[in-house]
Amino acid sequence: MQIATAAWMSCCSLGNAGNAIKLCRSGPRRRRLMMLMWIILSGSLCLMVDGQMKIPPETVQQWAVSFGKEIAALSNRYSGAKLLQKKYKDVEGVVKMEEVNGEELAKKFAEEMEEMLGRKMKSVKRLAEAAEDADLGHEYNETLEFDYFNSLLINTVDEEGYPIPLGGEFLLEENEHFNKLPVSTQQSNIQVPTNVYNRDPDILNGVYMSEALNDIFIDNFQKDPTLTWQYFGSATGFFRLYPGIQWIPDENGVVTFDCRNRNWYIQAATSPKDVIIVVDVSGSMKGLRLTIAKHTINTILDTLGENDFVNIIAYSDYVRYVEPCFKGMLVQADLDNREHFKLLVDELQVKGEGKVKKAMKESFKVLNEAAALGQGSLCNQAIMLITDGAMEDFKDVFEEFNFPERRVRVFTYLIGREMTFAENVKWIACNNKGYYTHVSTLADVQENVMEYLHVLSRPMVINHDHDIIWTEAYMDSVLPNKDELFNTQAQSLLLMTSVAMPVFSKKEETLSHGILLGVVGTDVALRELMKLAPRYKLGIHGYAFLITNNGYILSHPDLRPLYKEGKKLKPKPNYNSVDLSEVEWEDTEEKLRTAMVKGETGTMSLDVRSSVDKGRRVIFLKNDYFYTVINETPFSLGIVLSRGYGEYIFSGNVSLDEGLHDLITPDLTLANEWTYCEIDIDPAHRKLTQLQAVIKYLTGKEKDLRCDTQLLQQTLFDAVVTAPMEAYWTALMLNTSSMDDGVETAFLGTRSGLQRFLRYTGVEKRVGKSFLTSTDKENMFTLDHFPVWYRRAAEYPIGQFLYYMPRQDTRAGRIVISSTAVTVTVGKKTAIAGAVGVQMTLEVLESKFRTIAAQPNDTDCSSIEGVCPLRCDSFDIECYVIDNNGFVLISKRRSDAGRFFGETDGSVMTTLIQMGMFKRVSLFDYQAMCKTNPHSVSSARPLLSSFYALASTFKWFLSNILLFLLEFNFCSFWHSEHFADAKPSFSRTYVPKKKWNILQPCDTEYPSFIYEPSVKETNSIIKCGRCQKMFVVQQIPESNLLMLVVQGDCDCSRQYPPITLEPKEVKYIASVKCDRMRTQKIRRRPESCHSYHPQENANDCGGASFICLSGPLLLLCLSRAALVS
């Protein structure tokens, strides 16, 4: 009676609501009749019973066992995993197992990096010496006529077919060493920014003098073939680059690149500095003056680097910090802070009367406190005063705070055409060891701002201190093929660093003036540096990384400097100021960061949550960190070794003939990004693949190749042990009658970067066309990582296959990958030898699952409680196969495949988490990009949105016309040879960007889920309003998969929303955000500082710049000023 009552109540509640209520409320007699009917029909109609499952767990268990056996047999057969494990088992008696010594590795890698970087420094020193000697022997000639190769104009002709001036024929050849760019390794050429007259006497004399560097460039490259770009950046603005290239203007036909704005130039030309920018925002600064002032501030910010400190103070009737959170302090001038300041400067408004005295007092107070507390750069200190000159009595503030030592230099920028207050502004600069400039147009800003760098460089120049500097990591965004590089190389390996040295005038007559001629330097691709820490020595999850003296990442496999805007990859605003603590975020106490920044040598261990497959899957590792400093540089090296299988490395010997025989087979490839042999030294070797180079070296055809003998030994050994796999796979493929449709590729990989694979299916029928091709970086050995299938298999029980679907954006079609690890054991020590697997279409698993997960109609149901026969193709039953991270492989709805199960059924996933079958793991991304909040925009603005859109567009148009005219050098317009006939490659329509569509750096938290293997099976009932949902979960043996059978006619989506893997931005309350921004992390200051020299000629403190402005242009200026105000 209890069963019938439950069934009747359930059916009553699930029927038509109105009729059911009437039926249930009818008299006792009728109710008894209905109960009797339901007792009779309960066996076939309503099988929901109170406290019992509708879905029989034993049936699901039988299905899971059968399916597990089927797919294990399939994977074993087509991968040949048992054969490969046997082959490695057979050689265990002859291999030598060694424990990896992390301390020795770190020391060895650091020494090799030091030696490599030392060669670069020697090359730069030779360039500096040659440039100074050339200048000493050169006599300035005001009327010098000299034709040189202008990189923008070479190989171009006029309308009549004649070479244009400064052009001419310049032979270029594509060169593998220089990113396949057409270059000339026989000579350098000259790049001049568009706003610099390319026949100015200063330019011609500098170019003529620096011709002496050509021979040194070539000689350096011959002595060290790993050198990349070498260059001389002149203080006058030209840039001599070797090898010579064709410079490509931007889409507007303009060359904006100015070597004097680059970090390598600025850092080499000056010592570290503390800078307070003081800007006048009184009413007199309205219109064009404010525009020029903002541009001046931004240009000053662009001259600062991560060894500098800065703050910005605005003044009128009162003093205020543009960032209130930075009140009373100096902050590091890293890229993140500089960009933050620029956004705030853009919002500055003018009002009131300018009172400079309070602002200067506040500036001196901040600088003095920083020096007293040992904060900031502890080197140069400067105040940049930007004003139109209207000011009250001001002299006493300098007498109080800066006389007589004049420890703080003051640089002044007089804004606008008005010269009434020029003497006051000049007095401030000249009496405080600074420099005065008059900035009347936007075109004046760049050259006038650069003057302060020459003043700060005087002590260093007079003393002839040739400090070598190394820059932070940066991306060379001026290369013509940067978009191709962004799409084909690992993000973490796109960056480079530069080593640079200042070049001084040695002439006695100019000694006290401290004349800086320029800066010489060369680039070092971090990709080449990281090759000195080879992957095979670090194990599957191991890696090496580099940081700067400021704790910022130089190179790290988890560094992601690019983001996607539309279809285009772009550098993130803060890509080179990512702190080590933001990547190794498990180091919550920052012990690792502190030790490395201090230049210490040591070791420590951390339990880490690491992610693979672009953050979708989490693995738990115990990592050992080993770190040391790289001498003569500001860098520190860290290497990471994972406990477990990463602790040991083994080696074995085979004969050269045997190894070569098994190496030269069509199914074998080597990791082309690894360095088996150095192919970049001899130009004749640069077109060779690593496999081709290895074979040439081993066969004696290229004996002068430099190769890694330890890696070659491992590779030959693996080639011999894995050789039988080719015959095994081929035999299967030839037996077409027994082949399963949809099994497409068998593959293996070993610790030496060796891969073998065989395609069971022709390319025309293959679904996974991109799998194991050059574009499939995730599944190949790269300089950055082992393949995903290798890394994941290594963390799964040996002998069991792991199954997963690759991410949608990395696969062509619905494919499944199964893989398992292969080991070598000597005594009690075990090491991973490799991984082996098979790639198949999803349909292969689906067909086997459909066959198993359907009981026939003649099933004996006498001993089964619940639905019988149970079939996954029933309309009221949902069946799934999911992996150990909760991703769906098999579902009735094919669109579910590859999705996270929580998105498909939030109720069941929530229950599994509550029951402990799945564990939620929080991961953090401190390199994320988030859309700006639309609520930050004024709510009143939409009422007049059309008007504002029109006004904004008109304002933009007029502003850009004005900017063009202001930056155009009218004074030298008549020199037509200044300009290249450069046309934009395409036109672009301006569309004003909405602020909330812009992506900005942010912190995010996102979940990952992992199955708890101790829970083999479970079942439960989920109550969802008027219905209840039954489900049964069963682990599929010998795999990482789970089978779920769920009642499909009960919708719980209202009570249980989907669980997504979408990252959520970490929102910080104002006080916490401010505290984070104010936090000064531990850093190591550069060793040298040049802030004073007694012979400095402080009387050279500037004068007014020459003004050339047409009447119509002035009218436009006034119109622009009226519009802005």
N, C-alpha and C positions, 0 to 999 in steps of 0.2 A: 504493500500500500504506500510505503514511503517513496519508492521509486516512481510509482504512477503519479503520486501527488506532485513530486518534483518535476516530472515530465510535463504534466498537465499545466502546472503553474508557469513553466518555461514557455510552453507553446502558447498558452493563453496570453502571456506578456508579449510574445513576438508576433501575434496576429494583428488583424485590423483593430485599432484601438477602440473604436466605438462599439463594434459588435462583441469584442472580447469582454468588455466591461459588462454589457447586458447579459452575456452568457454566464459569466462568473457570479453575477448577482441573482440569478434565477433561483428558484426554490430548491430545498434539500433533495427532493426526489429527482429532479432533473440533473442536479449536480452529481448525485450518486451514479446516474446513468452515464453521464459523460466520463466520470472517473473510470467506470468499468470499460468503456470504449478505449480509453487511453491505455489501460492495462494491457488490453489485447494488442493494440497497435504499437506499444512502446518499443518492441524489439526492432521494428523496421523504420519507424518515423522519427521519434525524438529520443536520441541516445544520450542527451545531457542528463547526468545524474548528480545528485548532490554529493560533493566531496570526492568524486572520481573523474578520471580523464575520459574525454570523448575519443581522444586519439591514443591508441595503445602504444606505450613506450617500447614494448618488446618488438613490435613490427618495425618501428623506426630504427631500433638497434640492429635488427637483421639487415635492413637496407644499408645502414652505415657500414657494417662489417663487409657486406658484399661489395659495396661501391669502393671501399678502401682497398680490398684485394684486387679489384679490377684495375684501378688507376695505378696502384703500385706495380702490378705486373706490366702494365702498359709502359710506365716510365722506366722500369728496369730493363725491359726488352729493348726499347728503342734508344735508350741512352748508353746501354752497356756498362752501367755503374758497377755491377758486381765484378765484371771482368777487369775494369780499371782498378778497383780496390784490391783485387787479387794480384795484379801486376805490381802495385806498390808494396803489397804484403811480401811478395817474393824477394824484394830487394832490401828489406829491412835489415838483413844480416850484413850488408855491405855499406850501409850509409852511416855517416857520422852526424850525431845530433849535438848541437851546441846551444847554450842559453844565450839569448841576446843581451849584450851588455849596453844598456842605455847610456851610461855615463861616457863610455868609450866612444860610442857613436856620436854623441853630441860634441865631444871634444874634436873628433876627427872631421866631422862636417864643418864645424866652426873654423878649423884651421884651413880647410880647403876653400871655404868662402873668403876668409881673410886673404889668402894668397891670390884668389881671383880678383877681389876688389882692389888689392894692392897694385895689380897690373894696370887697372884703370886709373888709379891715382898717379902712377908714374907717367902714363900717357898724357894726362892733364898737365902735369908739371912741365913736361917737355914743350907743350903748347904755350904755356905761360912764359917760359923763358924765351922762346922764339919770338913771341909777340913783343915782349919788352925790348929785346935786342933790336928788333926791326924798327920799333918806334924811336929808339935811341939814335939809330942811324938815319932816320928820316927827317928831312927839313921841310917844314910846312910850306906849301906853295898855294897861294890864294888863287892863282890863275891856272892851276893844274887841269889838263884835259886828259882824261883816261877812260877808255872803254872797258867795261867789265861785263861779265855774264850775269844779267839780272834774271833770277829764277822764274819770275813771272813772265818775262818777255822772250826767253830763249825759244828757238825753233818756231818763231812766228814771223810772218811777212806782211808787208803793206799791200795795198790794192794792186800794185804793179808787180808783186812777187818778189820784192827786195826785202832782205832782213831789216827789221825795224831797229832803231838805235838801242843799244844795250841788249840786243837780242842775238841773232846769229845762230849758226848751227852748233848744237851741243849734243854730242852723242850719248844716248841713254840706252841701257840694256836692262831687262828684267833680271832681278837678283833675288835668289831664294833667301839669302841672309838678311835682306832688308824687306821682309814681308812681301816678297815678289813685286816690289815696286820697280819701275824703270829708273835706274840711277847711273851715275858716272863715277866709277871708282878711280878715275884718272885725275879728277880735279874737283874742287869745290865751286860753289857759286853763291850769289848774294841775293838775299831777300830784303826788301825795303818796304815798310808799311806805306799804305796809300797816302797817309797824311804827312809823310816826310818826302821832301824834294830829293829825287834820286841823283841829281847832279849838283847838289849843294857842295861847296868846297870842303866842308868838314867830312862829308860822306866820301867824296872822291879821294881825299888824302888818307882817310882811314882805310878805305878799300885797297888803295895802292900799297900802303904800308903792310897790310895784313896778307898780301899775296905771298909773303914769305911762309905762311902757315901751310900752304899747299903741300910742300915736300914733307913737312912734319906729319900732316894728316896721313899721307900715303905710307910713310915709314912706320908710324904707329900701327896702322892696320896690318902691315906685313909682319911686325913683331908680335902682334896679338890679334889673330884673325877673329877672335870672339868679340872684338870691339863692334859697336853699332855706330850710331850717329856721333860725330865729333863736331864741335862748333865754337865759334867766337862771336859773342854778343857785344857789340860796340856801344859805348856810352852815347854815341851820336845817333843810334837807332838802327843801323844796318846789322844784318845777321849773316855771317859766313857759315855755310853748312857743308859738311863732307859726309858721304858722297853727295855730289850735286844732284838736284832733282828739279822737276818741273813743278813750280808752285801753283796750286789751283786756287783762284779767288773764290769767295763765297757766292751765293746765288745772286747777289747784287753787284758782282764784279769788283768787290772791295777786298783788300788784304788788311785785316784788322790785327793780325798777329804782330806783336811788338815784343822782341826778346827781353826788353827791360822790365816787362811786367811779369815775367816768368819767375817762379819761386827760386830756381837755381841761380838766377841773376841777382835777385834781391838779397837772398841769404848770403851769397858770396861777397856782395858789395858792402854789406853792413854787418855789424855785430847785433846780437839780440837787443831788443828795445822795448821800453814801456812807453805807450803813446796815449795821451789824452787828447781827443779831438773836441775842441770847443767851438760851437757854431752859434752865430748870432741869428736869432729868430725874432728880432724886433720888427715893428711895422715897416721900417725902411727897407727891409730885405725882401719885400714882396715881389711877385712876378718872376721875371727872368733871373734876378739875383738869387732867389731861393733855388731855382732850378740849377743854376751854376754851382751854388753851394752844396746841394745834394750830390751833384756829380763829382765835386771835389772830394767830399767825404767818401763816396764809394771808391774813388780812385785811390785814396790813401789806404782804405781797407784792403784793396787788392795788392798793396805792396807789403802786407804783413803776412807772417807765416806762423807755424805752430810753436816756434821758439819766442815769439813776441807776445806782448800783453797789451790790452787796449780797453778804453771806455769812451763813451761819447756824452758830452754835456751840452745842453742847449740853454741859452740864456736870453732873457729880455728884461722885464721888471724883476724877475726872480730866476733862480737857477733850478734846473731839473735834469735828471738823467733820462735819456731816451728810453732806457730799460730800467724802470724803478727797482727791479729785482737786483740790479748790479750797483746799487747805490753805495758809494764809498769804497769801491774796490776795483781791482784790475782783473780782467778775465782773459783767458788764453785766446789768442787770435787764430784759432783753428777755423777751418772752413765752415763748420756748423755755426759758430758764433758770428763770423763775418757775415754770413748770409742772413742771420737773424737780425743783426744790426741794420742791414740794408733795407729789410722790410719795414723796420721802425722809422728809419730816416725818410723813407718815401711818404710817411704819414705826417711829417713835420708841417706845422702851420705857423704863420707869422702873426705877432700881436704885441703891442706895448712898446716900451722904450728900452733900448739896449744899455745894460749896465754890466760892463765887462769885469769890473773889479771883483765882484762876488764870485763870478765863474772862475777867474784866475786863482783866487784864494782856495776855492774848492779843489781845483786841479792840483795845486801845489800840495795841499793837504793829503790827497789820495796818493800822490807819488812819494811823498815823504814817509807816510805810514807804511807803504809797501816796502820801501827800502829798509825801514827800521825793523819790520817784522820778518825780513828775509823772503818776501814774496815778490812775484813778478820775475822779470829777467835778471835783475841785479846787475844791469849793465847800462846801456844808454837810456836816458829819460828825455822825453820831449813832449811839448804841448803844441798842438796845431790849432792856431786861432784863425777862424774863417769869419770874416766880417766885412761890412761895407765901410767901416772906418769911423762911424759916428760913436763916440765914447766919451765918458766923463774922465776926470783926472785918474790916471792909472799907474803912474810911475812908482808911487810908494809901495805898491803891492810887490813889485819886483825887488825893490830895495829890501823889503822885509823878508822875502822868502828865497831869493835867488842870488843876491849879491853877498860877498864878492866872488864866491867860487863859481857861480853860474853853472852849477851842476846840471840843471835842467835847461835844455835848449828849447827855444821858442821859435817856431816857424809861423809866419803870418801870410795870409792869403787875402789880399784886398779884392773884393768882389764888385764888379760893375765898372762902368766907364768913369764914374765920378772920382776925381783925384784930390778932392779937398782935404781929406784926412790921410793922404798917403804918407806924409812925414811922420805922423803919430804911429802908424802901423809899421813903418820901416824902422823907427826908433826901437820899438819892442824887439824886433828880430835882431837888429845889429848890436844891441846891448845885452843880448842873451844867447850869443854864439849860435844864432839861427840863420834864417834866410828869408828875405822878403820877396814876394812875387805879386804881380798885379794880374788878376784873372778877369778879363772883360768879356770873353766869349767862351762857349763850351769847347771850342777848338783849342783854347789856351790851356785847358786843365791838365791834360796828360803831361806835356813837357814841363809845366811849372811844378807839378807835384813831384816829378822825378828829381828835381833839384835838391830836395831834402836828403835823398839817398847819397848824393855826392858829398854833402856836408858831413853826414854821419860817417862816411868812409874815410874822411881826411886823416884821423889819427892812425888808422890801419895803413893807409897809403904812405904816409910820412915815415912810419916805422918799418915799412916794407915787410909786413907780416902776411905771408901768403897762407892764410888758413884754408885748409881744404874742407869743404862742407859737403854733406850728403843731404839730399832733400827727402821729404816724406814721399810716400807712394803717390803717383799720379798717373793719369791716363793721357796718352798723347792724342788729343782730339783734333790736331791739325793735319794728321796724315790723310791723304786722299782716300785710302781704302779702309778707314776706321770702321765703317758700317759692316764690311765683310768680316773684319777681325772680331767685332762684337758678336757676330752670329756663329762663328766657327771655333772660337777658342773658349776654354773654361774661364768664367768671369774672374775667378781668383788669380788667374795668371795673365790678365791683360795689362796689369800695372807695371810701372817701371820706377826706378829712382835715378837721380842724376848726381854725379860728382862734379864739383865745379871749384874754380879758383880765380881770385881777382887778378887783373893785369894792371900794373901801375906804370906811370911815366917815371923813368929814371933820370930825366934831365934835371941838372942841378938848378937851373933858373926857375923851375916850377915846383921845386921840392916842398916849400912851405904851403903851397896851394893844395897839395895832396891830390893830384889829378888822377882820377880813375879812368883808364882807357877802356875798360870793359871786363868781361868775364869769359873764360874758356871752360868748356866742360864736355862731358860725354854721358850718354845714357846707358843704363844697365837694365836690361829686361829682367824682371824678377823671375820670369819663367826659366831663364838660363841659370840663375842663382839657385833656384830650388832643385834643379837637376843634380846638384851636388849632394842632395839628400835623397838617394834613390829609393823608390817605393819598395823594391823587393827586400830591402834591409829593415823596413819598418813594419812589415806584416800587413794583414788584411785591413785592420781598422786603424793602423798607425799612420802618423803624418808628421810633417815638420812645419814650423811657422816662424815668422820673423816679426819683431815689433821694433818701434823706434824708442828713443830716449823719453818720449812723451807718453809711451804706453799705447800708441796707435798701431793698428795692424799695418804691416808692410806686405805680408803675404800670409794667407791662411786658407785652407780648403773651404771653410765656411764663409769666407768673405764674399759678399754679393754686391759689387759696386754699381751694377746696372739695374734699371727698372724699365718696364714696358709702358710706353705712352702710345696708345693705338697699336700700330704694328711695328713701331720703331723702338729700338733699344737706346736708352740714354743713360749717362752717368747720374747717379743720385746726387743731390745737393751736398750731402755730407759723406761722400764715398770714401774720402781719404782721411776722415777723422773718426773712424770706427775704433773704439777702444777695445783692448783685449778682454776687458770684463764684460763687454757686450757680445762677445763670441763664445768665450769660455765662461758662460754665465753661471755654471755650477760652482765656480770659485767665488762663493758669496762673500767671503772675508777678504778677497783680493790678495791673498798671500802670494799666489803665483805671479800676479801682475807686479806687486811691490818688489819682489825679489828680482824679477827680470829687468824692471825699469832701473833699479839700482846697479845693474851690471853684475849681479852675483852669479855664482855657479852653484847648482844644487839640484835637488830632486824632491818631488812630492807626489802624493797619490790622491785621486778624486774618483768618487762614484758619479758617473755621468749618465744622463739621458741623451742618447744620440739619435738622430733621425736619419732615415734613408728614404729614397723614393720621394725626394723633394718635400720632406717633412710629414708625409702621410703615415709613415710607420716608425715606431720607436723601438730602439734596442737599448738594453741596459749594459753598460760596460764599466769595468774597473780599470781606470787609466793611470799609468805611471808617467809623470812629466819629468823630463831632464832638460836643463837649461844652462846656458852660458853666454858670455858676451863675445862679440866679434871685435877683436882689437882693432884700433885705428878707425873705428866707425862708431856711430851712435846706435848701432843695432844690437839686438840680442836674439839668439836662436833658441827655440824650444823644439823638442821632439817628443812625441807621444807614442807609447807602446801599450797595447791592451793586454791585460792579464788573460790567462787561458792559453788558447792556441797561438797567441802572438808572442809568447815568451821564448819559443824555440825556433831554430832554423836548422835545416839538415842539408847535407851535401853528399854527393856520390860521384864516382868516377866512371867514365866510359871511354872507350878509345875514340880518337878523332874520326877515324874512318866510319866507325859504327854510328857515331853521333851525326856526322855530316849526311850519311845515307838517309837517316830518318828525319833529318831537318829539311831536306830538299824534297818535299812532297806537296802536292797541290792543296791538301786540306789544312795546311799549317800556316799560321801567321804569327808575327811577334808584335808586341805593343810598340807601335811606331812612335809614341811620345816618350818612351823610355830611352835611355842612352846605353845601348849595348856597345856601340862604337861611335866615336866622335866624327860626325859627318859634316860639321860646320867649319872645320879648320881649312881644309883644302877645297877650293871652289869646284874642283872636279868631282867631289864626293857629295855635293849638296843636293843633287837630284836623286840620290840613292835612298831607298827605304832602309829601315834598320835591318830587315831580313837580308836584303841584297848586300848590305855592307858586311854583315856577319859572315855570309857565305864567301864573299871576296877575301875577307881577312883569313878565314880558316883554310881556304884553298890556296893561299899564298899569292893571290893575284894583286892584293893591295896590302903589302906588308907594313907600309908606313901608317896605316890606320891605327889610332889609339883606341883600344877596346877594354871593357871591364871584364877581366879574366874570370873573376868569381861568378859574375852573372852568366857569362858564356858557359862556364862549367855546369851551372844549374840548368841552363837551357838545353844543353846537349843531353844531359842526364834525363830530363823530362821528355825530350824528343824520343829517346830510346824506349823509355818505360811506356809512353802513350802510343807508340807506333802501331801496336796491334789493333787499336781502335778503328783505324781507317779500314782495315780488312773486315772487321766485324760489322761496321755500319754499311759498307759496300755490299756485303753478302745479304743483308736484310733488304737493301734497296733493290737488288737484282731479283729477289724472290717476290715479284709483284703480286702474286696470288694471295700471299699472306699479309700484305701490307694493309694497315688501317688507314682509311682515307682521313686526311686532315692532320696527320703527323708530318710536320714539315722540315724540322731541322734538329739534328743531334749535335751537341757541342760539349766542349770541355775547356777548362782553363787551368793553368798551373801557377804556382807562386812566382815563377820566373817570367810571367807575362806571355807565356806561350799559349796559343789557342788553336784548337782543331775544331772543325765543324764540317758536317756533310748535309747537303740539302736533299731530303727525300723527295721533295716536290719541285717541279720546274717553276721558274719565275712567273710564267704566265698563269699558273694555278695557285701560286702561293699567296696566302692572306697576309702573313707577316713579312711583307716585302722589305721593310727597312731593318728588320731584326739582324743584328750583327753586321751592319754595314757601317761605312765611315761616318754617317750622320747619326748613328745610334750610340751616342757617347755614353749614355747611362749603362749600357750593357757591354762596353768595351773597357779594356785596360787603358787608363789615361795617366798623365802625370799627376793628376789630382786624386784619383780613386781607383779601387778595384771595381769590377762590374757589380751591379746590384744583385744579380743572382748568385754571385760568389760570396759577397758580404753576408747576405741573408742566410745562405746555406751553412756558412761557418758557425752561425749562432744557433743552429738547430741540431737535434740529436743525430749523430753520425749514422748513416744507413737509412734514414727516413727522408722521404722527398718532401720538399716544400713547394707549394703551388701558389701562384698569384697571377693576377692580370696586370700588365704594365699600365701606367697612367695613359689616359686617352691621348694626351698631346705627344706621347712618345711612341705610339704604335699605329701601324697602318692596318686596321681591321681588328676583329675580336680574337685575340690570341691569349693563350695561357702558357706560362713558363713553369716548368717543374725542374728543380735542381737539388742536388745533395752533395755533401762534402766528402772528400776522400782524404784519408789520413795515413801518416807513417808513425809507427811507434817503436821506440828503442828503449828497452827497460820500462821505466815508468814515465818516460817523456814522450809526449805526443805532439806532433806538428801537423798542420793542414798542408797537404801536398797540392790540393787543387779542388775543383768542383766540376761536376758533370751533370748534364741535364738534357731535356728535350723541349722544343717549342712546338706547340700544336694549336690548332684552331679550337675555339671554345665549343664548337659543335661536337668535337670528339667526346668531351666530357658530358655534354648535354645528352647525347644519344645513349651513352652508357647509363646515365642517371635515369632517363625516361624508362629504359628497359627494366631497371631494378625497382624503381619507386612506383610500382603499380601491381597490386595483388590481382591475380586473375579472378574471374567471377566464380569459379568453382573452388575457391579457397575454403578449406575446412575452418569455420569460424567458431566451432563449439567451445574451444578453450580460450577464446579471445574476448575480453571485455572492452567494448567500444566499437568504433566504426570498423566494419569488416564486410567486404574487402575494402582496404584502404588504398586509395589511388591519388597520386599527385596531380592527375589531370582532371580531378573532380572540381566542379565549379566552386564548392565551399571549402576547399583545402588549398592552402598556399605552401609550397615547398621551396626551400632555399638551401644552397650550399654557400657558406661564407668562410673566409679565411681567418687566421688568428688575429688579424687587426680589424675584423668586422666588415670587410669589403665583400660584396656579393659576387660570386662567380656564376651561379646558376639560379635562375628564377623563371617563373612562368612568363613574366613580362621581360622580354629580352632587353628592354631599355634599362632595367635595374643592374645589369651586369657592369661591374666596375664601380658602382656607386657604394657609398657607405650604407650599411644596413639600417642604421639609425634614421637615415633620411627616408627609407622605404617604409619602415614600421617602427615608429618611436616608442610604442607601448611595449613591444617585446624587448627592444634593446634596453629600455629603461629598467625593465624587470631583470634582465640578465645582469645589468650593472649592480642593481640592488642585491641580487643573490650572490654576487661575488664571482660570477663566471667570467665577466669582463671587468677590467680595471681601467679607469679613466686616468690618463697621465697628462699633466699640464706642461706644455712646452712654450717657450718664449722666443720672440723674434724682435731683436733690438735694431734690426736693419729694415724694418717694414716701411711701406709707403701707404699713407691713408689720404682719403679725400678730405678737404677742409670742410668744416661744419657750416652748412648753409644758414643756420640760425644766427651766425655771427654777423650777418648782413642786416642792416636796418630794416625793420618791418614796414617802415613808411615808404621805402624806395619802390616797391612793386606798384604802388598807386600811380606812379609816373614813369613806369618802366620804359614805355615807348619813347618818351621824351628824353630820358637819361641815356637810352641806347643811342639815339640820334646825336645827342650832345657829346657823348663819349667818343663816338666815331669821328665826328667833326674835330673834336679836340685832339684825337690821336693823329688825324690827317695833318692838321695844321702844325702840331708839335713836331712830327717827323719831317715835314717840309722844312721847318725852321732848323731842326737838328742838322739836316743835310747841308743847309746853307751856311750854318754857323761852323760846321766842321770842315767845310770846303775852303781850301786855302786860296782866297781870292787874290792875295798879294802876289802869288806866283802863277796865277791862271795863264798868263801869256806864255809860260814855258810849256808848250804843248808836249814836249818829249817826256814830261813827268809821268804821263798817264799811259797805262796799258789799254789796248783795245779789248777790254774784258767785258763780256756781256753775260747777263744772268742766264743760267742754264734752264731756268723755268720761272714762270711768274707765280706769285702767291697772293691770294686775296686775303685781306685782313679780316679776321673774325675775332672780335673782342672776347677774351676768355673770361668766363665767370669764375669768381674766386673759389667757389665751392667745387669746381671741376678740377682744380689744381691738386696734384698729389704732393704731399709733404712728408718728410721723415716722421716716423712715429714708432711707438712700442706696441706690440700686440701679444696677446696670449691665445693659444689655440690648443684644442684637445687632440690627443691620440688615444687609441684604445688597444688593449692587448689582452688576449685570452689567458685565463689562469688554468694551466694544464692539469692541475690536481682535480679539477671538477670535470669528470668525464661525461656526465649526463645530468639532465634536470628536466622538470616539467612543472607547469604551473597554470593557474587560472587568473586571468586579468579581468577584473570587474569594470565594465565600461557602461555605466548608466543602466539601460534596459537590457543589455546583453552581456555575456561573458565570453572571453576569448581564451581558448585552450591552446597551449603549444607544448611541443616536446623538442628538446635539443639533445643531440647525441654526437659525441666526438667520433670522427671518421678515423679509424685506427691507422697507424703508420703514416700519418700526414699531419698537416697543420690546419686541416679543414674541419668544419662542423656542419652537421645536417640539422635543419630546422623544419618541422612540420607544424603549421599554424592553422587554426580555424580561420577561414577566410570570409565568413559572412557576418562578422562582428566588427564594426568600424569604431576604433578607439581614438581617432585622430583629434577629436575635440578635447578629450581628457589628457591625451599624451601627444604633445606636438613633436614634430620631427627633431631628431638630434643631428646637428650638422657639425662639420669640421671647420666651419668658417672662422677665421681669426677675428678676435674682438680687440679693438683698440684699448690699451690701458690708459684710462683717464686719471690724471693726477689733479688733486685739488690744488688751488692756487698756491697755498703755503708750501705744500710738498714739492710742487713743480719749481717754485722759486728756490727751495733748498737744494734741489737737484742741480739747478742751473748754477748756483753759487759754489757748489762743491768744487774744491781744488784738489784734484787727484795728485798723487805723488808723481814727480817727474825728475829726470836727471838733466841738469842744465848743461849746455855746451861748455867746454873747458875754457875757451878763449873769450876775451872781452876787450874791445878797443873803444874806449869812450873819451879818451883825453890824450893830447900830446902838446907839450909846451911850445913847440914850434908852429903850431897851427895858425894860419892867417885868418883870424876871425873877422877881419875888416871886409873880406869878400862876402858880403851879406845880401847881394841881390839888388835889383832895380826894376824899373817898370818895363813891361813887355811892350813890343811894338804892336800898335793897333791898326788894322786895316779893315774898315767896315763900310760897305756902300750905303748910300741913302735908302734905297729900297729895302735893303736888309735890316737897317735900323728900324724902318717902319714895321717890318714883320716882327722884329723883336718887341716893339711896343705893343703890337696887337697880341702877341703871345703872352706878354706880361699882363695885359688887361684880362685875357681869357683865364689865365691861371688864378689871378687874384679874385 
